[in-house]
Amino acid sequence: MDKKKDSKLYIFFDTLTRLAIINVLTLITSLGVVTLLPSLTAAINTMKDMDDGNDGSNLYKRYFINFKHNFKRSFFVGLVMTFAIAAFIYAVIYYSVILGAEDVSETNWELVSYIGLYFSVFILIVLSIVLNQLAMTIVYFNLRFLDNFKFAFFMSFRTLSKTLLISMVWIASYLLLVYLTGVWFFFGLGIPLFALYKLFKPLYDYIVNNKEEVKIEKGE
């Protein structure tokens, strides 16, 4: 039995099963919308525990322990992000409606609306990218409120190639939602978050273990 547990095939399916459980739990706890970041943070934290061998025998219990542990630090950060994302989604809809009007080309509003639309889409992309890093930041560090945003923004664009790679994984997740919705409900969040965690874990581990060196490099 131990040999089976050590086999690559067993490890693969065991990890896949755990990701499916984390995926469902993340979906359930994020139904309130404003609990999205606490849910993503709990998922990342649980994956970290899996890596460290601290998840125990009850993955459900471990997830909710992490959800409770990170809730206070992540809720208000997530609340700001939720309102910011909602505001720019409204802006995109607002400018799209204006541009869809028949007589818009006859007014100066057409140029203003195009500028507003493209700017709003750009900000939404930036916010979505930073949201990824916020979950990792909260799991690894205990920063002040605004510092969470600053550090997440810094990490997002300091590691642009990795950020773009993760963005492609999220796009694949969206396509999975559209074409294989049933599968998405089990893996649509778990796999992108796991990819995010695995891709950025070495960098975050390095920063945690070399805080003084990082401060010197940043000139702090």
C-alpha positions as CSV (number, residue, x, y, z in Angstrom):
1,M,0.0,0.0,0.0
2,D,2.8,2.4,0.8
3,K,4.4,1.7,-2.5
4,K,1.1,2.6,-4.2
5,K,1.0,5.9,-2.3
6,D,4.5,6.7,-3.4
7,S,3.7,6.1,-7.1
8,K,3.4,9.1,-9.4
9,L,0.0,7.9,-10.6
10,Y,-1.4,7.8,-7.1
11,I,0.1,11.2,-6.2
12,F,-1.4,12.7,-9.4
13,F,-4.9,11.5,-8.8
14,D,-4.7,12.2,-5.0
15,T,-3.7,15.8,-5.8
16,L,-6.4,16.1,-8.4
17,T,-9.0,14.9,-5.9
18,R,-7.8,17.4,-3.3
19,L,-8.0,20.2,-5.9
20,A,-11.5,19.2,-6.8
21,I,-12.5,19.4,-3.1
22,I,-10.7,22.8,-2.7
23,N,-12.4,24.0,-5.9
24,V,-15.9,23.2,-4.6
25,L,-15.2,24.7,-1.1
26,T,-13.9,27.9,-2.7
27,L,-17.0,28.2,-4.9
28,I,-19.3,27.7,-1.9
29,T,-17.5,30.2,0.4
30,S,-17.2,32.8,-2.4
31,L,-21.0,32.9,-3.2
32,G,-21.3,36.0,-1.1
33,V,-19.0,37.8,-3.6
34,V,-17.4,40.0,-0.9
35,T,-15.9,36.7,0.5
36,L,-14.1,36.0,-2.8
37,L,-10.6,37.0,-1.6
38,P,-10.9,35.2,1.8
39,S,-12.0,32.1,-0.3
40,L,-9.0,32.4,-2.7
41,T,-6.7,33.0,0.3
42,A,-8.0,29.9,2.1
43,A,-7.5,27.9,-1.1
44,I,-3.9,29.0,-1.5
45,N,-3.2,28.5,2.2
46,T,-4.6,24.9,2.0
47,M,-2.5,24.2,-1.0
48,K,0.6,25.4,1.0
49,D,-0.4,23.2,3.9
50,M,-0.7,20.2,1.4
51,D,2.9,21.0,0.2
52,D,4.2,21.3,3.8
53,G,2.4,18.1,4.9
54,N,0.2,20.0,7.4
55,D,-3.2,19.4,5.8
56,G,-4.0,16.4,8.0
57,S,-6.5,13.8,7.2
58,N,-9.5,16.2,6.9
59,L,-9.1,18.6,4.0
60,Y,-12.5,20.2,4.6
61,K,-11.5,21.1,8.2
62,R,-8.2,22.4,7.1
63,Y,-9.8,24.7,4.5
64,F,-12.2,26.2,7.0
65,I,-9.5,26.7,9.5
66,N,-7.5,28.7,6.9
67,F,-10.7,30.6,5.9
68,K,-11.3,31.7,9.5
69,H,-7.6,32.4,10.1
70,N,-7.2,34.7,7.0
71,F,-10.7,36.2,7.0
72,K,-10.0,39.3,9.1
73,R,-6.9,40.3,7.0
74,S,-8.4,39.4,3.6
75,F,-12.0,40.5,4.0
76,F,-11.5,44.3,3.9
77,V,-8.8,44.1,1.3
78,G,-11.2,42.0,-0.8
79,L,-14.1,44.4,-0.1
80,V,-12.1,47.3,-1.7
81,M,-11.2,45.1,-4.7
82,T,-14.8,44.0,-5.1
83,F,-16.1,47.6,-5.2
84,A,-13.3,48.7,-7.5
85,I,-14.0,45.8,-9.9
86,A,-17.7,46.4,-9.7
87,A,-17.2,50.1,-10.4
88,F,-15.2,49.5,-13.6
89,I,-17.5,46.8,-14.8
90,Y,-20.3,49.4,-14.5
91,A,-18.1,51.8,-16.4
92,V,-17.6,49.3,-19.2
93,I,-21.4,48.7,-19.5
94,Y,-22.1,52.4,-19.3
95,Y,-19.7,53.4,-22.1
96,S,-20.8,50.4,-24.2
97,V,-24.4,51.6,-24.0
98,I,-23.4,55.1,-25.0
99,L,-21.4,53.8,-28.0
100,G,-24.4,51.6,-28.9
101,A,-26.7,54.6,-29.3
102,E,-27.6,55.5,-32.9
103,D,-26.8,59.2,-32.7
104,V,-23.5,58.9,-30.7
105,S,-21.3,59.5,-33.7
106,E,-22.9,62.9,-34.1
107,T,-21.6,64.1,-30.7
108,N,-18.3,64.5,-28.9
109,W,-19.3,61.7,-26.6
110,E,-18.1,59.1,-29.0
111,L,-14.4,59.9,-28.4
112,V,-14.9,60.3,-24.7
113,S,-16.8,57.0,-24.5
114,Y,-14.0,55.1,-26.4
115,I,-11.4,56.5,-24.1
116,G,-13.5,55.7,-21.0
117,L,-14.2,52.2,-22.3
118,Y,-10.6,51.2,-23.1
119,F,-9.3,52.8,-19.8
120,S,-12.0,50.8,-17.8
121,V,-11.1,47.5,-19.5
122,F,-7.4,48.2,-18.9
123,I,-8.0,48.9,-15.2
124,L,-10.2,45.7,-14.9
125,I,-7.3,43.6,-16.3
126,V,-4.8,45.2,-13.8
127,L,-7.2,44.6,-10.9
128,S,-7.7,41.0,-11.9
129,I,-4.0,40.4,-12.1
130,V,-3.4,42.1,-8.7
131,L,-6.2,40.0,-7.2
132,N,-4.2,36.8,-7.9
133,Q,-1.2,38.1,-6.0
134,L,-3.2,39.4,-3.1
135,A,-4.1,35.9,-2.1
136,M,-0.5,34.8,-2.2
137,T,0.6,38.0,-0.3
138,I,-1.9,37.5,2.5
139,V,-0.9,33.9,3.0
140,Y,2.9,34.6,3.1
141,F,3.0,38.0,4.8
142,N,1.3,40.0,7.5
143,L,1.4,43.4,5.9
144,R,-0.5,46.6,6.6
145,F,-3.7,47.3,4.7
146,L,-2.3,49.4,1.9
147,D,1.0,47.5,1.8
148,N,-1.0,44.4,0.6
149,F,-2.0,46.3,-2.5
150,K,1.5,47.8,-3.1
151,F,3.3,44.5,-2.7
152,A,0.7,42.5,-4.9
153,F,1.0,45.2,-7.6
154,F,4.8,45.0,-7.4
155,M,4.9,41.2,-7.7
156,S,2.4,41.2,-10.5
157,F,4.4,43.4,-12.8
158,R,7.9,42.5,-11.5
159,T,7.3,39.0,-12.7
160,L,5.4,39.9,-15.9
161,S,6.2,36.7,-17.8
162,K,4.8,34.5,-15.0
163,T,1.8,36.8,-14.7
164,L,1.0,36.5,-18.4
165,L,1.3,32.7,-18.1
166,I,-1.1,32.6,-15.2
167,S,-3.5,34.9,-17.1
168,M,-3.5,32.3,-19.9
169,V,-4.4,29.6,-17.4
170,W,-7.3,31.7,-16.2
171,I,-8.4,32.2,-19.9
172,A,-8.4,28.5,-20.3
173,S,-10.5,28.2,-17.1
174,Y,-13.0,30.6,-18.7
175,L,-13.2,28.5,-21.8
176,L,-13.8,25.5,-19.6
177,L,-16.7,27.3,-17.9
178,V,-18.2,28.1,-21.3
179,Y,-17.8,24.7,-23.0
180,L,-17.5,22.2,-20.1
181,T,-19.4,23.8,-17.3
182,G,-19.8,20.6,-15.3
183,V,-16.0,20.0,-15.3
184,W,-15.3,23.7,-14.4
185,F,-17.3,23.3,-11.1
186,F,-14.7,20.8,-10.0
187,F,-11.5,22.2,-11.4
188,G,-12.1,25.7,-12.8
189,L,-10.7,27.5,-9.8
190,G,-8.6,24.8,-8.2
191,I,-6.2,24.2,-11.1
192,P,-5.5,27.9,-11.9
193,L,-4.9,28.6,-8.2
194,F,-2.7,25.5,-7.9
195,A,-0.7,26.7,-11.0
196,L,-0.5,30.2,-9.4
197,Y,0.8,28.8,-6.1
198,K,3.4,26.4,-7.7
199,L,4.7,29.1,-10.1
200,F,5.2,31.8,-7.5
201,K,6.0,29.7,-4.5
202,P,9.8,29.6,-5.1
203,L,9.8,33.4,-5.3
204,Y,7.7,33.9,-2.2
205,D,9.8,31.4,-0.3
206,Y,12.9,33.2,-1.3
207,I,11.5,36.6,-0.1
208,V,10.4,35.1,3.2
209,N,13.8,33.5,3.8
210,N,15.8,36.5,2.6
211,K,13.8,39.4,3.9
212,E,16.9,41.5,4.9
213,E,18.5,41.0,1.4
214,V,15.3,42.0,-0.3
215,K,15.0,45.2,1.8
216,I,18.6,46.1,0.9
217,E,17.9,45.5,-2.8
218,K,14.8,47.7,-2.7
219,G,16.7,50.4,-0.8
220,E,14.6,50.3,2.3
